[in-house]
Amino acid sequence: MEVLKIATAGSVDDGKSTLIGRLLYDTKSMTDDKLEAIERTSKQKGYDYLDFSLATDGLVAEREQGITIDVAHIYFSTPSKSYIIADTPGHVEYTRNMVTGASTSQASIILIDARKGVIEQTHRHFFINNLLRVKDVIVAINKMDLVDFSEETYNKIKADFQELMKKRDYQDQTITFIPVSALKGDNVVNRSEHTPWYKGQTLLDHLEELDQKDIYNTGTPRFPVQYVIRPKTDDFHDFRGFAGKVYGGELNVGDEVVVLPSMTRSKIKDIYFYDKQYSTAPRRSSVTITLEDEVNVSRGDMLVKVGDLPTVDKQLTATVSWMDGTDFTPGGKYVLQHGVNKVLAKVDAIEHKIHPDYSGIEENVTALQMNDIAKVRLRLNKPIFYDRFKDHRTNGSFIIIDSRTNNTAGVGFIE
């Protein structure tokens, strides 16, 4: 069954958690004990409705304040598809959480309060989706029940957002506008009788019809080797296979490949998944590959097709989202993890800081603080094999690790 990863974004009180709770409730994906807890807590708070936000806000501080602080991952399924939703915080100070939630998502839902319209945080949320190359963005104009399901209000917000779209640098993106009321359930799973002027799909109908090949950022195939398999049993005494996951495209038996960094050439002999053999390894499949020649391949090496080589270099320029409480400064030394490879990295320079509300850049920056986004230059102690992020979402990204604390301190997107 297909699995679709979705990130949500929206300002405080725009109704992200309520929308997800409504999806769970209307698709009958909520457990009985969870529903009973929501009914009980809603009654205790004096509400005359079910507070669906309680379905996702798990921290005590979240429930007390009625806000989302941490990224919550929610799982549910329909007969045709499985979903993983990242419910991300809306506060400015949790920008790093929004980046984390959207970094592995193929689609995104940006909520806008119909009473407030497009605000600064909307710019920030759209910027992050644009930065992370999320291909399908749903703009859910929520709380339509509080503006009497006004078509004029909906059209005004839609027009304002379309003006914002002109600022993006990533054009290969589908934007869909849907008027909803997460609290009442209008146009979430079931079509609303209050919006006869809206001819589009409900939110769930749109998600159900998303085609995986349309929303995944494809590219040339990359196969980072995670493990070398040598069983040394009587039946497989000479077996030598290379286990990993295929990113970007597909690999086939007979393909001529190059092993990086040695630049050795060979051909794919067999493709295995457990005890079965296949002629093709599709994108995102985890397989074991054997080669026709006895070439030296180790963990951290990469198999790529001849003629489709990535950049192999010790220097790179990237957009970095900083997530740590300790400042990121020129001259700073970190561990950069790119796929299965870890290398030492030194900050050459911070070229400029980027304001994620599309208000411009800031030059002459001496340090990055938590939640800052900037264009930086890094120098590595040995080469890595990378693509530009806009060409290859997986092979064009990395994380930065503070070697003293072993914390993930930042993420980077290679330019």
C-alpha positions, -999 to 999 in steps of 0.1 A, spaced: 0 0 0 12 35 -8 24 56 21 20 94 18 39 117 42 23 150 49 34 181 69 11 206 84 19 242 89 -1 271 103 0 299 128 -10 295 164 -47 286 168 -52 281 130 -65 246 138 -38 222 126 -43 197 154 -81 200 151 -79 193 114 -58 162 119 -82 151 147 -111 156 124 -94 135 97 -89 107 122 -125 109 135 -143 111 101 -122 83 86 -129 62 118 -92 59 125 -95 70 161 -93 44 188 -123 40 212 -102 50 243 -88 80 225 -123 92 215 -136 86 251 -107 107 265 -115 135 240 -152 134 250 -143 134 287 -118 163 285 -140 184 262 -168 181 287 -145 190 316 -135 221 298 -171 231 292 -170 227 255 -202 219 236 -181 202 209 -154 176 207 -119 192 209 -101 171 182 -68 189 189 -64 166 219 -59 137 194 -24 150 186 -13 174 214 4 148 236 26 170 259 10 184 291 21 219 282 4 215 248 -29 204 263 -28 232 290 -20 260 266 -39 247 236 -9 249 213 15 226 196 51 226 207 68 194 194 64 176 161 38 149 165 35 121 139 0 107 133 -7 75 114 -40 65 97 -51 46 67 -79 44 41 -86 14 19 -63 28 -8 -35 46 11 -16 49 44 -8 84 58 18 98 81 11 134 92 37 156 108 18 181 130 43 209 133 43 239 157 32 273 143 54 296 165 83 315 150 106 301 177 99 266 164 109 271 128 134 243 132 105 219 140 87 230 109 118 222 88 121 188 105 85 179 98 85 190 61 120 176 53 107 141 46 72 150 34 58 147 -2 28 170 5 20 198 28 -11 214 43 -8 251 51 -37 263 72 -49 299 71 -74 313 96 -102 328 74 -106 357 99 -69 367 97 -60 359 61 -24 357 48 -1 369 76 37 369 82 37 333 94 20 322 62 50 336 43 73 317 65 55 284 61 53 288 23 90 297 22 99 265 41 78 244 17 95 261 -12 130 256 3 123 219 9 109 214 -26 75 200 -14 57 194 -47 21 194 -36 9 222 -12 -27 224 0 -38 258 13 -66 250 37 -86 281 45 -99 271 78 -126 284 102 -149 292 73 -178 287 97 -167 319 116 -170 340 84 -203 326 74 -187 305 47 -181 337 27 -170 331 -9 -157 367 -10 -134 360 20 -122 328 4 -114 345 -29 -96 374 -11 -73 350 8 -67 330 -24 -57 361 -43 -34 372 -15 -17 338 -14 -13 338 -52 6 371 -49 29 354 -24 34 325 -49 51 350 -73 81 352 -48 90 315 -49 120 302 -68 106 266 -71 80 266 -98 74 228 -101 48 229 -73 10 223 -73 -10 246 -51 -46 237 -42 -70 259 -23 -98 243 -2 -122 261 22 -127 240 53 -140 241 89 -119 216 108 -141 219 139 -174 212 120 -159 189 94 -168 209 63 -148 198 32 -123 178 53 -136 143 46 -172 151 37 -183 177 12 -200 207 28 -235 219 20 -224 254 32 -201 260 3 -221 253 -29 -199 279 -46 -168 256 -42 -165 230 -69 -132 214 -59 -125 182 -39 -125 177 -2 -92 176 15 -92 138 18 -103 133 -18 -74 154 -29 -49 134 -8 -64 101 -21 -59 111 -57 -23 122 -53 -1 101 -76 33 91 -60 52 97 -93 38 132 -94 48 143 -59 82 126 -55 112 146 -65 128 122 -89 164 123 -103 192 101 -114 195 68 -93 218 68 -63 226 37 -43 246 44 -11 260 12 2 249 6 39 263 -29 44 284 -55 27 268 -90 30 291 -120 32 272 -150 46 301 -175 42 277 -204 45 280 -236 25 252 -224 2 265 -189 -2 302 -193 4 313 -168 -24 283 -145 -21 292 -108 -18 262 -84 -20 258 -47 -13 228 -37 7 212 -2 6 182 18 -6 177 32 -41 171 69 -43 161 91 -72 155 65 -100 156 28 -107 184 4 -112 183 -27 -135 202 -59 -139 228 -53 -166 232 -15 -159 268 -4 -161 276 14 -129 305 33 -113 316 28 -77 324 60 -59 349 71 -48 372 45 -65 356 52 -100 357 15 -107 333 2 -133 312 -29 -133 277 -41 -142 248 -51 -120 246 -89 -119 216 -96 -96 191 -77 -75 178 -94 -44 150 -86 -19 155 -111 9 154 -145 -9 137 -133 -42 155 -120 -73 142 -91 -94 153 -75 -127 146 -40 -115 151 -21 -82 125 7 -82 131 41 -65 129 39 -27 133 1 -26 157 -15 -1 176 -42 -19 209 -62 -21 229 -58 -54 257 -80 -67 282 -70 -94 297 -90 -122 332 -81 -112 351 -86 -80 355 -49 -72 363 -33 -38 330 -18 -24 326 -8 13 300 9 35 297 45 25 306 40 -12 279 48 -38 268 30 -70 257 53 -98 250 47 -135 278 55 -159 272 90 -173 251 101 -143 279 109 -118 272 133 -89 296 160 -78 326 147 -59 342 175 -39 355 186 -5 338 220 -7 302 229 -10 277 258 -6 244 251 11 214 267 27 216 258 64 187 258 89 204 261 123 187 242 152 211 244 181 213 267 211 250 272 205 258 297 177 270 286 143 301 307 135 328 309 108 357 287 117 334 263 136 341 226 133 314 200 130 306 165 118 287 165 86 266 134 79 256 129 42 237 97 38 258 70 55 290 90 53 303 111 82 331 137 75 346 165 94 335 200 83 347 235 89 326 266 83 344 287 57 319 316 57 284 327 63 275 344 30 242 359 42 212 352 64 178 346 47 146 360 61 121 332 57 92 356 54 104 367 19 116 401 32 151 397 18 186 388 31 210 401 57 247 404 49 277 407 72 264 381 96 289 369 122 269 340 136 237 320 132 214 315 162 187 289 167 160 290 139 182 311 116 184 301 79 215 311 59 236 305 29 270 291 40 303 277 26 317 245 41 351 228 37 353 190 43 382 168 53 374 144 25 351 144 -6 315 134 -6 293 125 -36 265 150 -38 239 165 -61 222 199 -58 192 197 -35 168 210 -62 180 182 -85 180 154 -59 163 158 -26 179 129 -8 215 132 -22 215 170 -19 208 172 18 228 166 50 227 171 88 253 189 109 263 172 142 279 189 172 308 165 180 309 176 216 273 169 224 264 146 195 233 166 190 219 172 155 226 209 153 215 218 118 204 206 84 217 217 50 205 218 14 232 218 -12 232 245 -39 
